[in-house]
Amino acid sequence: MEKINKLLIAAFEGRPVENFAADDVNEAAVKAIMEKCGLDENSNARDYRAAEATAFALIEEAVDEILPKKLEAVLNEFAEVRQFARNAEVVFDVEKLGKGRAKLTISKGARGGIYRAARLDNKYFGVETQVTTVAVYVTLEEILLGTISLGELFNNILEGFEEIVYKEVFNALASGSA
């Protein structure tokens, strides 16, 4: 793992790393971003805009590394979490289900519509998937000037995903489809 990635992850989590205290990690990570993007204290707004794509690619790479683990901790409170290949069908093997299997197919319908039926001999349950994203508007200048810390940025992203998860769970329970 690259040194800058370690610094970014430590800054997101607000923990010390190597020879930096927890308070100094954000500053060290920002300096590493600036160095990697060819920026220094004499850089101007035009230089910041030119380096934005590279800087946010570094931040995104570090977020992608730790965000799934953080979300899994939230999801494990009430659901089984598994990883599937990008193009794989999401199917769970439901053991000891018995004749109550029809409860798994309760869904919204229409009069005279086509419905999915539950077979009593089938113990596999397919799950619909969806892509969910969270976006936070922050400029590179705000990060480099310390207006927002990397930890605040990451917590904002994490809280956004957690809120979406909780809303989806609430909506599923409220509609009786969970």
C-alpha positions, 0 to 999 in steps of 0.5 A: 500500500502506498504511503499516501493511501495509509495517510489518507485512511488514517486521516479519514479515521482520525488515528495516528500513523507512523510518526504522525499523531492523530492531530497531525495526520490530516496535515500530513495527508494534505501535504502528501496530496499536494506533493503528489499533485505538484502543488506547493504553498505558492500554488494559486486557484488555477493550479488547484483546479488543474490538480483536482482530478488527480487529488480526488482520484487519490481520495476516492481510492482511499475511500473505496478501500475502507468504506465497504468495511465501515458500511458492513459493520452497520449492515451486520446489525440486521442483515447477512452481508456477502460480496458478489461478483459485479455480474453475478446473480444475488441468490441466498440459500435459505435453510430450514424454511419449510412451508412459510416460504411464500412469505418471501414472495410478498410484493406489490402487485396489480389486479390481473397482474403476473406474480412470482410464485414460491415453490416449496421445494426451492430453497434459494432466494433471489434478491433485487439489487440497486446502486446507491451513491452519495456525493459531497461537494467539496473543492480541493481548495477547501481541503488544502486550506483546512476549511474541511478536514479529510475526516469530516469529508469521510464522515459525511460520506459514511453518514450519507450511506448509513442514512440511506441504508436505514431509510431503506430498511425502514421503508421495507419494514413499513411496507411489510416486504422485509 
